[in-house]
Amino acid sequence: MPRRSPYTKVKKTNRIQVDHVKGMGDVVFRGFDCLNADCQEFMFVRETELGEPFEVECSGCGTVMRSGEDFKYYDYDLEVRGETIESGSFTILVDDYVNEAAEYKYCIICSTLKPLEAFGRHRARMSGRQGECRLCKTVYNSIKNQTRTTDQHREASQRRRLYLDLSESPRIESEVIYERFGYKCFNCDKDLGQVESESERPLDHTLPASLLWPLTTDNATLLCRDCNGEKSGKWPGEFYDDPQLRRLAGMTGIPVSVLSGEPHFNPEALERLQDPDFVNAIVEKYASRFDDLISLRNRVLAKTSLDFFRTTDRISPTWTRQADELRNAAS
């Protein structure tokens, strides 16, 4: 079986690397103004230094901010019909002030400190975010995607069609989905109301197509192009945070337990793969794409112990042997 040509590798030279950013790709900072009203210093403090208790000294004026303390801004009298019924001080607790401060981290490409929201999600990393910011990721992808040949784009499209056939995805009503999400990207809240190109406001398989889950009017998620690229086949729990998962459950009808649980194949699709007539029809339709069928067979077999090549007697043992050889080589 012929292998697909690998995508071209982006070889980097003359790369700018800043010493103070090395090893900082997953270090998260809190950024906030010094609480001394006469000081204009904006401070960045590592989250790991803000445990209980914490003490932060401003490098600009020397003011020390300690957990458990507060800062007074003014005294007040609460009056009712000219009579003072309460007197006190307006204070801000240092803990509350620091805890609500925005989070930042360095981009490993442009070496700038940016708000955490400027980075795509990546739950496997300590920071829960990508190493590179969205801007750098977009520029990199614009370079990388040029290396995909027309044949490779066609292969990806045909593979998606195979997954859609196996999941039995119906026709969808895009406008219904756009309206449900308020014409905004679910992940970053980008306004997509004036976007005309469907590629700029893609409808995401909330549960991955590669695991044979269908895309329907009820369960699709509206994302912007960048966020859709970042999610790219991830299970929802690997991409969204807990509040987002709860909100997504309400908007898609998919239980939170499924969205936040372990990735798994669509049970209904697996049931169809045990139907000889269904498998025969799929094999006949995608006979020219047997490499994709073999890849899918091996993934399903590894995850579920179901070998749909044995569902029917119309698949040559030659294909099964090749699939087994690839599976054994990968293990």
Backbone torsions as a table, in degrees:
resi	resn	phi	psi	omega
1	MET	NA	125.0	-178.6
2	PRO	-69.1	141.4	177.9
3	ARG	-89.8	148.2	175.6
4	ARG	-72.2	145.5	178.0
5	SER	-65.5	136.3	179.8
6	PRO	-68.9	152.2	176.0
7	TYR	-67.0	149.0	-179.8
8	THR	-63.4	139.0	179.1
9	LYS	-87.1	138.3	176.8
10	VAL	-85.0	108.9	179.7
11	LYS	-88.0	122.0	-175.0
12	LYS	-100.9	131.1	176.0
13	THR	-133.0	161.5	178.5
14	ASN	51.6	38.9	-176.6
15	ARG	-77.4	133.9	176.9
16	ILE	-80.8	121.0	177.9
17	GLN	-129.1	122.7	-176.7
18	VAL	-95.0	129.7	-174.0
19	ASP	-56.7	-42.9	-173.9
20	HIS	-73.6	-6.5	179.5
21	VAL	-100.4	-16.0	-178.7
22	LYS	-58.8	130.0	179.7
23	GLY	76.3	10.3	-175.5
24	MET	-105.8	9.2	-175.0
25	GLY	-61.3	-23.8	-179.6
26	ASP	-117.5	12.9	178.0
27	VAL	-88.1	122.3	-178.4
28	VAL	-102.7	135.8	179.7
29	PHE	-114.3	155.4	165.8
30	ARG	-103.9	135.1	-180.0
31	GLY	-116.0	128.8	-178.1
32	PHE	-159.2	157.7	176.5
33	ASP	-75.2	149.5	170.8
34	CYS	-60.5	139.3	-177.5
35	LEU	-77.0	-5.9	173.3
36	ASN	-74.7	115.1	-175.0
37	ALA	-60.5	-22.2	-179.5
38	ASP	-89.5	-1.6	-177.2
39	CYS	-107.6	140.8	-180.0
40	GLN	-107.8	14.7	-177.9
41	GLU	-72.3	132.7	172.4
42	PHE	-105.9	125.3	-170.0
43	MET	-107.2	144.4	171.7
44	PHE	-121.0	122.6	-177.3
45	VAL	-128.0	134.3	178.1
46	ARG	-60.6	138.7	179.1
47	GLU	-60.0	-32.5	-179.0
48	THR	-66.4	-16.7	178.9
49	GLU	-93.4	2.2	-176.9
50	LEU	-112.1	45.1	176.9
51	GLY	-80.2	-158.7	177.7
52	GLU	-117.2	120.2	-4.9
53	PRO	-84.8	169.2	174.8
54	PHE	-132.4	159.0	179.1
55	GLU	-145.3	122.4	-177.3
56	VAL	-123.4	127.5	178.5
57	GLU	-106.2	130.6	177.9
58	CYS	-72.5	127.4	179.8
59	SER	-74.0	-15.9	-178.7
60	GLY	-83.5	-45.0	-175.3
61	CYS	-124.1	-7.0	178.8
62	GLY	84.8	0.9	177.7
63	THR	-61.1	135.0	179.7
64	VAL	-105.9	127.0	177.8
65	MET	-110.1	119.1	-175.9
66	ARG	-117.4	144.9	174.8
67	SER	-63.2	143.2	-179.0
68	GLY	90.5	-13.6	178.7
69	GLU	-100.6	168.5	177.3
70	ASP	-136.4	165.5	178.3
71	PHE	-117.2	131.2	-179.7
72	LYS	-93.9	136.4	-179.8
73	TYR	-110.6	-31.2	174.2
74	TYR	-167.7	162.1	171.8
75	ASP	-96.1	154.0	-179.4
76	TYR	-141.2	155.4	169.0
77	ASP	-120.7	128.3	176.5
78	LEU	-95.6	118.5	-174.0
79	GLU	-116.3	146.4	173.1
80	VAL	-130.4	116.3	-178.6
81	ARG	50.3	46.3	175.1
82	GLY	81.1	-3.3	-179.0
83	GLU	-107.1	129.3	178.5
84	THR	-76.9	120.6	-180.0
85	ILE	-107.5	-10.0	178.8
86	GLU	-161.2	142.0	173.8
87	SER	-128.7	146.7	-179.1
88	GLY	-173.2	-166.3	-179.9
89	SER	-125.9	140.1	174.7
90	PHE	-85.5	114.5	-176.4
91	THR	-129.1	154.4	174.8
92	ILE	-117.9	125.6	177.5
93	LEU	-73.8	130.2	-177.7
94	VAL	-56.7	-41.4	-179.7
95	ASP	-58.5	-46.2	-178.8
96	ASP	-64.5	-40.5	-178.5
97	TYR	-62.7	-45.0	-178.1
98	VAL	-71.7	-40.0	-177.1
99	ASN	-66.4	-28.2	179.8
100	GLU	-92.3	1.8	179.3
101	ALA	-68.4	150.0	-179.6
102	ALA	-67.3	151.8	179.0
103	GLU	-99.7	145.7	-178.5
104	TYR	-136.4	159.6	169.0
105	LYS	-156.5	165.0	-179.4
106	TYR	-83.7	143.7	169.6
107	CYS	-84.2	131.4	-177.1
108	ILE	-76.1	-6.3	178.6
109	ILE	-100.4	-59.6	-176.4
110	CYS	-89.7	-4.1	173.7
111	SER	61.6	24.5	178.1
112	THR	-104.6	150.6	179.1
113	LEU	-88.1	118.8	-174.2
114	LYS	-129.9	157.9	175.3
115	PRO	-57.7	147.1	-177.2
116	LEU	-56.9	-30.1	-179.3
117	GLU	-67.0	-13.2	179.0
118	ALA	-80.5	0.1	-178.3
119	PHE	-119.6	138.7	176.0
120	GLY	-67.6	157.6	-178.5
121	ARG	-75.6	145.1	176.4
122	HIS	-155.3	91.0	-170.0
123	ARG	-65.6	-20.1	-179.5
124	ALA	-73.9	-20.2	179.9
125	ARG	-85.0	154.3	-177.5
126	MET	-60.3	-36.2	-179.5
127	SER	-80.4	-13.6	-176.1
128	GLY	76.1	10.1	-177.0
129	ARG	-132.8	159.3	176.0
130	GLN	-62.4	156.2	177.6
131	GLY	-72.0	-36.3	-179.7
132	GLU	-99.8	148.7	179.9
133	CYS	-72.1	167.2	-178.3
134	ARG	-60.3	-38.8	-178.9
135	LEU	-62.1	-49.6	-179.9
136	CYS	-64.9	-37.5	179.2
137	LYS	-63.2	-41.5	180.0
138	THR	-64.0	-44.5	179.9
139	VAL	-64.6	-42.9	179.2
140	TYR	-61.3	-45.4	-179.3
141	ASN	-63.7	-33.6	179.1
142	SER	-65.5	-29.5	175.8
143	ILE	-78.1	-49.2	-176.1
144	LYS	-62.1	-42.4	-176.0
145	ASN	-65.7	-22.9	177.5
146	GLN	-66.9	-21.7	-177.4
147	THR	-80.5	-9.0	177.7
148	ARG	-78.6	124.9	-179.8
149	THR	-75.8	167.4	176.6
150	THR	-58.7	-39.2	179.4
151	ASP	-63.7	-38.6	-179.4
152	GLN	-68.5	-38.4	175.0
153	HIS	-63.1	-40.3	180.0
154	ARG	-65.6	-40.0	178.6
155	GLU	-60.8	-45.1	-179.9
156	ALA	-62.5	-39.8	179.5
157	SER	-65.4	-42.2	179.6
158	GLN	-66.6	-36.4	178.0
159	ARG	-64.5	-40.4	177.8
160	ARG	-62.6	-39.2	178.9
161	ARG	-63.5	-37.7	176.4
162	LEU	-60.3	-46.9	179.7
163	TYR	-62.4	-39.8	-180.0
164	LEU	-65.3	-38.6	177.9
165	ASP	-65.5	-41.0	-179.0
166	LEU	-69.1	-33.1	180.0
167	SER	-85.9	-10.5	-177.5
168	GLU	55.2	50.2	178.0
169	SER	-68.7	129.6	-179.8
170	PRO	-84.5	175.4	171.2
171	ARG	-66.3	144.2	-177.7
172	ILE	-115.6	156.0	177.1
173	GLU	-102.1	94.9	-173.3
174	SER	-57.8	-43.3	-176.4
175	GLU	-62.0	-35.1	177.9
176	VAL	-62.0	-41.0	179.6
177	ILE	-69.0	-44.4	178.5
178	TYR	-56.7	-44.1	-178.1
179	GLU	-67.5	-39.4	-179.6
180	ARG	-62.8	-33.8	-179.7
181	PHE	-95.9	9.4	176.9
182	GLY	63.1	27.4	-179.5
183	TYR	56.5	33.7	178.3
184	LYS	-129.5	147.0	175.3
185	CYS	-61.8	127.4	-177.9
186	PHE	-62.2	-33.6	-173.6
187	ASN	-83.7	-47.6	-174.7
188	CYS	-110.8	-2.8	177.1
189	ASP	69.9	17.7	178.2
190	LYS	-64.8	135.7	179.8
191	ASP	-74.1	121.4	-179.4
192	LEU	-113.1	12.4	-175.5
193	GLY	-64.0	-31.2	-178.1
194	GLN	-98.1	4.5	-179.2
195	VAL	-83.7	127.8	-178.5
196	GLU	-98.9	-32.1	-177.8
197	SER	-75.0	128.4	178.7
198	GLU	-64.1	-27.9	179.5
199	SER	-69.0	-20.3	179.7
200	GLU	-90.5	-11.3	174.8
201	ARG	-139.0	66.1	-175.4
202	PRO	-68.6	151.3	175.0
203	LEU	-96.2	117.2	-172.9
204	ASP	-88.2	139.8	166.2
205	HIS	-66.7	102.4	-179.3
206	THR	-53.2	-45.8	170.4
207	LEU	-101.7	132.2	-166.5
208	PRO	-57.2	138.0	175.0
209	ALA	-64.0	-30.9	-179.4
210	SER	-64.9	-18.8	174.8
211	LEU	-102.4	17.0	170.9
212	LEU	68.9	30.1	174.7
213	TRP	-89.4	139.9	-176.9
214	PRO	-78.3	156.0	170.6
215	LEU	-102.1	118.0	-178.6
216	THR	-127.8	167.7	176.7
217	THR	-61.1	-33.1	-177.5
218	ASP	-77.0	-37.2	-169.1
219	ASN	-108.3	0.9	-178.7
220	ALA	-72.0	152.9	177.2
221	THR	-118.3	132.2	177.3
222	LEU	-85.6	123.0	177.6
223	LEU	-130.4	159.4	171.1
224	CYS	-79.4	171.5	-175.9
225	ARG	-62.1	-42.9	-177.9
226	ASP	-64.6	-47.0	-178.3
227	CYS	-66.7	-35.9	177.8
228	ASN	-64.0	-38.8	177.7
229	GLY	-67.1	-35.8	179.7
230	GLU	-71.4	-37.7	179.9
231	LYS	-70.2	-49.8	169.7
232	SER	29.3	71.6	173.6
233	GLY	84.6	-1.0	179.2
234	LYS	-74.7	149.5	171.0
235	TRP	-69.3	145.6	-176.8
236	PRO	-51.0	-41.5	-178.8
237	GLY	-66.6	-15.3	177.7
238	GLU	-89.8	-7.6	-174.1
239	PHE	-122.3	-43.6	-176.4
240	TYR	-95.4	156.2	174.2
241	ASP	-86.3	174.4	-173.1
242	ASP	-60.9	-45.8	177.6
243	PRO	-59.7	-38.6	178.4
244	GLN	-65.2	-39.4	-179.6
245	LEU	-63.8	-39.1	179.2
246	ARG	-66.7	-40.2	179.0
247	ARG	-68.0	-39.2	-179.5
248	LEU	-65.7	-35.4	178.2
249	ALA	-60.3	-41.5	179.5
250	GLY	-67.5	-30.5	-175.0
251	MET	-90.6	-16.8	-176.7
252	THR	-117.1	-13.7	-177.9
253	GLY	78.2	8.1	177.9
254	ILE	-93.4	125.2	-177.1
255	PRO	-57.4	146.0	178.0
256	VAL	-57.4	-37.2	-179.0
257	SER	-60.4	-32.1	177.5
258	VAL	-78.4	-46.3	-178.3
259	LEU	-60.3	-39.0	-176.0
260	SER	-95.6	-4.9	-176.7
261	GLY	-81.1	-166.1	179.9
262	GLU	-76.9	142.8	176.0
263	PRO	-59.3	138.8	178.8
264	HIS	-156.2	157.0	178.9
265	PHE	-70.0	151.5	176.7
266	ASN	-64.2	116.8	-178.0
267	PRO	-58.2	-35.3	-179.7
268	GLU	-67.2	-37.3	177.4
269	ALA	-67.5	-39.1	177.7
270	LEU	-63.1	-37.0	177.7
271	GLU	-64.3	-39.7	178.5
272	ARG	-65.3	-31.9	-180.0
273	LEU	-73.2	-2.9	174.2
274	GLN	-100.8	4.3	178.6
275	ASP	-98.7	113.8	-176.8
276	PRO	-55.8	-41.5	-179.0
277	ASP	-63.7	-40.9	179.7
278	PHE	-65.1	-47.3	-179.2
279	VAL	-62.9	-41.3	178.4
280	ASN	-59.6	-42.4	-179.7
281	ALA	-65.1	-41.1	179.3
282	ILE	-65.9	-44.6	-179.4
283	VAL	-62.6	-41.3	179.1
284	GLU	-65.2	-41.9	-177.6
285	LYS	-68.2	-36.9	-174.9
286	TYR	-111.8	30.7	-179.6
287	ALA	-59.2	-31.2	179.2
288	SER	-79.9	-5.1	-178.8
289	ARG	-120.0	41.5	-174.3
290	PHE	-65.4	-23.2	175.8
291	ASP	-62.9	-37.8	177.3
292	ASP	-70.0	-38.3	177.8
293	LEU	-64.2	-40.1	178.3
294	ILE	-65.0	-44.5	178.5
295	SER	-59.7	-44.7	179.3
296	LEU	-65.2	-44.4	179.2
297	ARG	-56.2	-44.2	-178.3
298	ASN	-68.2	-37.5	177.9
299	ARG	-66.7	-44.8	179.4
300	VAL	-63.5	-43.0	-179.1
301	LEU	-63.3	-40.2	-179.4
302	ALA	-66.8	-35.2	-176.0
303	LYS	-87.7	-30.3	-168.4
304	THR	-128.9	-10.4	-175.0
305	SER	72.0	6.2	176.2
306	LEU	-86.5	123.2	175.7
307	ASP	-109.1	95.6	-175.5
308	PHE	-74.4	-7.9	171.9
309	PHE	-67.0	-22.2	-180.0
310	ARG	-96.0	0.7	176.6
311	THR	-67.5	-29.9	-176.9
312	THR	-127.8	156.3	177.2
313	ASP	-97.4	13.6	-177.7
314	ARG	-100.1	5.6	176.1
315	ILE	-100.9	124.8	-176.8
316	SER	-61.9	140.7	174.4
317	PRO	-57.5	-23.0	177.8
318	THR	-60.2	-44.0	178.8
319	TRP	-66.4	-39.3	179.7
320	THR	-64.5	-41.5	178.9
321	ARG	-63.9	-42.6	178.6
322	GLN	-63.0	-40.3	178.5
323	ALA	-63.4	-41.9	179.9
324	ASP	-66.2	-38.5	178.5
325	GLU	-62.1	-43.9	178.2
326	LEU	-64.7	-41.0	-179.7
327	ARG	-64.5	-43.0	180.0
328	ASN	-67.9	-36.4	179.7
329	ALA	-67.1	-30.2	-178.3
330	ALA	-82.8	-17.8	-175.8
331	SER	-86.3	NA	NA
